[in-house]
Amino acid sequence: MARNAVARHGASIVLACRAFGVSETCYRDCPKLRAENEEIADLLVGLTDARKTWGFALCFL
């Protein structure tokens, strides 16, 4: 959200971070496990296709 505010409205990073309650470190942090996240997302899609009655809690476990 803070990134969108900075890009769309030209707000300063400090102001956007304060407005959304996140630290500047969190704002600037880049995901490092992108490939692992994509693999997990693919597995979750497969799981929800196979078990349509499972809710979030079962998929999370």
Residue frames as a rotation matrix with the C-alpha (Angstrom) as fourth column:
MET 1
0.563 0.827 0.000 0.00
0.827 -0.563 0.000 0.00
0.000 0.000 -1.000 0.00
ALA 2
0.439 -0.462 -0.771 2.74
0.168 -0.800 0.575 2.44
-0.883 -0.382 -0.274 0.90
ARG 3
-0.629 -0.707 0.322 4.47
0.424 0.036 0.905 1.80
-0.652 0.706 0.277 -2.44
ASN 4
-0.124 0.676 0.727 1.25
0.974 -0.056 0.218 2.63
0.188 0.735 -0.651 -4.31
ALA 5
0.773 0.421 -0.475 0.86
0.549 -0.819 0.169 5.89
-0.318 -0.391 -0.864 -2.38
VAL 6
-0.029 -0.873 -0.486 4.42
0.108 -0.486 0.867 6.91
-0.994 -0.027 0.108 -3.20
ALA 7
-0.743 -0.302 0.597 4.06
0.564 0.199 0.802 6.05
-0.360 0.933 0.022 -6.89
ARG 8
-0.048 0.850 0.525 0.56
0.965 -0.096 0.244 7.44
0.257 0.519 -0.815 -7.46
HIS 9
0.837 0.543 -0.067 0.55
0.531 -0.776 0.340 10.54
0.133 -0.320 -0.938 -5.32
GLY 10
0.205 -0.850 0.485 4.21
0.210 -0.446 -0.870 11.45
0.956 0.280 0.087 -5.21
ALA 11
0.938 0.139 0.317 4.21
-0.277 -0.248 0.928 11.22
0.208 -0.959 -0.194 -1.40
SER 12
-0.059 -0.988 0.141 7.53
-0.907 -0.006 -0.422 10.96
0.417 -0.153 -0.896 0.35
ILE 13
-0.172 -0.094 -0.980 8.56
0.044 0.994 -0.103 7.51
0.984 -0.061 -0.167 1.52
VAL 14
-0.967 -0.221 -0.125 8.70
0.141 -0.061 -0.988 8.72
0.211 -0.973 0.090 5.14
LEU 15
-0.578 0.810 0.103 5.16
-0.798 -0.534 -0.281 10.13
-0.173 -0.244 0.954 4.97
ALA 16
0.117 0.629 -0.769 3.73
-0.720 0.587 0.370 7.05
0.684 0.510 0.521 3.26
CYS 17
-0.464 -0.365 -0.807 5.38
0.215 0.838 -0.502 4.71
0.859 -0.406 -0.310 5.77
ARG 18
-0.988 0.136 0.076 4.01
-0.119 -0.341 -0.933 6.70
-0.101 -0.930 0.353 8.69
ALA 19
-0.313 0.935 -0.169 0.52
-0.949 -0.300 0.098 6.77
0.041 0.191 0.981 7.15
PHE 20
0.372 0.452 -0.811 0.46
-0.530 0.820 0.214 2.99
0.762 0.350 0.545 6.69
GLY 21
0.692 -0.069 0.719 2.32
-0.699 0.184 0.691 2.17
-0.180 -0.981 0.079 9.89
VAL 22
0.874 -0.483 0.046 5.30
0.479 0.846 -0.233 0.40
0.074 0.226 0.971 8.34
SER 23
0.370 -0.830 -0.417 9.00
0.134 -0.396 0.908 1.01
-0.919 -0.392 -0.035 8.85
GLU 24
0.509 -0.283 -0.813 11.16
-0.815 -0.463 -0.349 2.33
-0.278 0.840 -0.466 6.04
THR 25
-0.619 -0.748 0.239 13.19
-0.658 0.660 0.363 -0.87
-0.429 0.068 -0.901 6.27
CYS 26
-0.246 0.640 0.728 10.05
0.297 0.764 -0.572 -2.89
-0.923 0.075 -0.378 5.59
TYR 27
0.698 0.521 -0.492 9.18
-0.230 -0.487 -0.843 -0.59
-0.679 0.701 -0.220 2.68
ARG 28
0.267 -0.703 -0.659 12.60
-0.957 -0.276 -0.094 -1.00
-0.116 0.656 -0.746 1.08
ASP 29
-0.359 -0.412 0.838 12.91
-0.426 0.871 0.246 -4.74
-0.830 -0.269 -0.488 1.73
CYS 30
-0.090 0.266 -0.960 12.80
-0.972 0.186 0.143 -6.84
0.216 0.946 0.242 -1.43
PRO 31
0.792 0.408 0.455 11.50
-0.507 0.854 0.117 -10.42
-0.341 -0.323 0.883 -1.37
LYS 32
-0.221 -0.968 -0.119 14.39
-0.941 0.179 0.287 -12.88
-0.257 0.175 -0.950 -1.46
LEU 33
-0.694 -0.002 0.720 12.50
-0.074 0.995 -0.069 -16.16
-0.716 -0.101 -0.690 -1.80
ARG 34
-0.169 0.687 -0.707 10.54
-0.897 -0.405 -0.179 -15.43
-0.409 0.604 0.684 -4.97
ALA 35
-0.461 -0.047 -0.886 11.14
-0.621 0.731 0.284 -18.86
0.634 0.681 -0.366 -6.56
GLU 36
-0.961 0.109 -0.254 10.18
0.253 0.718 -0.648 -20.61
0.112 -0.687 -0.718 -3.32
ASN 37
-0.557 0.799 -0.227 7.02
-0.309 -0.453 -0.836 -18.48
-0.771 -0.395 0.499 -3.03
GLU 38
-0.184 0.468 -0.864 5.99
-0.980 -0.024 0.196 -19.39
0.071 0.883 0.463 -6.59
GLU 39
-0.722 -0.130 -0.679 6.49
-0.177 0.984 0.000 -23.09
0.669 0.121 -0.734 -5.80
ILE 40
-0.899 0.416 -0.135 4.37
0.237 0.204 -0.950 -22.78
-0.368 -0.886 -0.282 -2.64
ALA 41
-0.347 0.798 -0.493 1.65
-0.705 -0.569 -0.424 -20.92
-0.618 0.200 0.760 -4.55
ASP 42
-0.339 0.171 -0.925 1.57
-0.791 0.480 0.379 -23.66
0.509 0.860 -0.028 -7.22
LEU 43
-0.889 -0.024 -0.458 1.30
0.180 0.900 -0.397 -26.35
0.422 -0.436 -0.795 -4.54
LEU 44
-0.744 0.647 -0.167 -1.55
-0.018 -0.269 -0.963 -24.48
-0.667 -0.714 0.212 -2.82
VAL 45
-0.233 0.662 -0.712 -3.45
-0.954 -0.298 0.035 -24.12
-0.189 0.687 0.701 -6.09
GLY 46
-0.514 -0.020 -0.857 -3.05
-0.407 0.886 0.223 -27.85
0.755 0.463 -0.464 -6.70
LEU 47
-0.960 0.134 -0.246 -4.18
0.280 0.488 -0.827 -28.61
0.009 -0.863 -0.506 -3.16
THR 48
-0.530 0.807 -0.261 -7.29
-0.365 -0.495 -0.789 -26.43
-0.766 -0.322 0.557 -3.41
ASP 49
-0.258 0.419 -0.871 -8.15
-0.931 0.134 0.340 -27.98
0.259 0.898 0.355 -6.80
ALA 50
-0.633 -0.076 -0.771 -7.90
-0.070 0.997 -0.041 -31.47
0.771 0.028 -0.636 -5.30
ARG 51
-0.563 0.388 -0.730 -9.67
0.825 0.322 -0.465 -30.65
0.055 -0.864 -0.501 -1.99
LYS 52
-0.472 0.401 0.785 -12.37
0.241 -0.798 0.552 -28.12
0.848 0.450 0.280 -2.80
THR 53
0.606 0.789 -0.108 -13.98
0.295 -0.097 0.951 -28.40
0.739 -0.607 -0.291 0.65
TRP 54
0.016 -0.680 -0.733 -10.81
0.997 0.065 -0.038 -27.55
0.073 -0.731 0.679 2.58
GLY 55
0.959 0.275 0.063 -10.65
0.262 -0.951 0.163 -24.12
0.104 -0.140 -0.985 4.14
PHE 56
0.537 -0.783 0.315 -7.64
-0.499 -0.595 -0.630 -21.94
0.680 0.181 -0.710 4.76
ALA 57
0.394 -0.397 0.829 -6.67
-0.876 0.113 0.470 -23.63
-0.280 -0.911 -0.303 8.03
LEU 58
0.714 -0.109 0.692 -6.30
0.120 0.992 0.033 -27.09
-0.690 0.059 0.721 6.45
CYS 59
0.834 -0.435 0.341 -4.39
0.357 -0.049 -0.933 -25.73
0.422 0.899 0.114 3.48
PHE 60
0.532 -0.645 0.549 -2.11
-0.714 -0.690 -0.119 -23.76
0.456 -0.329 -0.827 5.80
LEU 61
0.486 -0.330 0.809 -1.29
-0.578 0.573 0.581 -26.87
-0.655 -0.750 0.088 7.80
